[in-house]
Amino acid sequence: MSDPRLRVTAPEPTPDPSDTLRLPKVRQRTGLGRSTIYRLIAQGQFPCAVQLTPRAVGWHKADIDAWLAARPRAAQ
């Protein structure tokens, strides 16, 4: 039987800072205002922010891109 104290785990990948968007960039990419973003989060219709520091949040770029791709396109 192996000793559980000797179990080797892979280190967690460090997130790439360029993959995290702060609120101004999220607003620019989505065209939504701050209040609308937080209202949609509360309704479960927008990706949740991730805590970056005790006073700062951001969004994963991939989550925002996926949300944008799932949005219906307006007729032109």
C-alpha positions as CSV (number, residue, x, y, z in Angstrom):
1,M,0.0,0.0,0.0
2,S,1.4,3.4,-0.9
3,D,1.8,6.2,1.7
4,P,-0.7,9.0,0.9
5,R,1.8,11.6,2.2
6,L,4.0,10.7,-0.7
7,R,1.4,11.4,-3.4
8,V,2.8,13.7,-6.1
9,T,0.4,16.1,-7.6
10,A,0.9,18.3,-10.6
11,P,1.2,22.0,-9.9
12,E,-1.9,24.1,-10.7
13,P,-1.4,26.0,-13.9
14,T,-0.9,29.7,-13.3
15,P,-3.5,31.7,-15.1
16,D,-2.2,33.9,-17.9
17,P,-3.0,37.5,-17.0
18,S,-3.8,38.2,-20.7
19,D,-6.7,35.7,-20.4
20,T,-8.4,37.8,-17.7
21,L,-10.4,40.9,-18.6
22,R,-11.2,43.7,-16.2
23,L,-14.6,45.5,-16.3
24,P,-13.7,48.2,-18.8
25,K,-12.6,45.6,-21.4
26,V,-15.7,43.4,-20.7
27,R,-17.9,46.5,-21.2
28,Q,-16.0,47.3,-24.5
29,R,-16.3,43.8,-25.8
30,T,-19.9,43.2,-24.9
31,G,-21.3,46.7,-25.4
32,L,-23.0,46.4,-22.0
33,G,-23.0,48.8,-19.1
34,R,-21.8,47.9,-15.6
35,S,-25.2,47.7,-14.1
36,T,-26.4,45.4,-16.9
37,I,-23.5,43.1,-16.5
38,Y,-24.1,42.7,-12.8
39,R,-27.8,42.3,-13.3
40,L,-27.2,39.5,-15.8
41,I,-24.8,37.8,-13.4
42,A,-27.5,37.9,-10.7
43,Q,-29.9,36.4,-13.1
44,G,-27.4,33.7,-14.1
45,Q,-27.3,34.9,-17.7
46,F,-23.7,36.2,-17.8
47,P,-20.4,34.6,-16.8
48,C,-19.4,35.2,-13.1
49,A,-16.4,37.3,-12.3
50,V,-13.4,35.7,-10.6
51,Q,-11.6,37.3,-7.6
52,L,-8.2,38.6,-8.6
53,T,-7.3,40.3,-5.4
54,P,-9.4,41.2,-2.3
55,R,-10.6,44.3,-4.1
56,A,-10.5,43.4,-7.8
57,V,-12.4,41.0,-10.1
58,G,-12.0,40.0,-13.7
59,W,-13.6,37.7,-16.2
60,H,-12.0,34.8,-18.1
61,K,-11.7,35.9,-21.8
62,A,-12.8,32.5,-22.9
63,D,-16.0,32.8,-20.9
64,I,-16.8,36.2,-22.4
65,D,-16.0,35.0,-25.9
66,A,-18.3,31.9,-25.4
67,W,-21.1,34.1,-24.1
68,L,-20.8,36.5,-27.1
69,A,-20.8,33.5,-29.5
70,A,-24.0,32.2,-27.9
71,R,-25.8,35.5,-28.3
72,P,-28.3,35.8,-31.2
73,R,-27.2,38.0,-34.0
74,A,-29.3,41.0,-35.0
75,A,-30.7,41.0,-38.6
76,Q,-28.9,43.5,-40.8
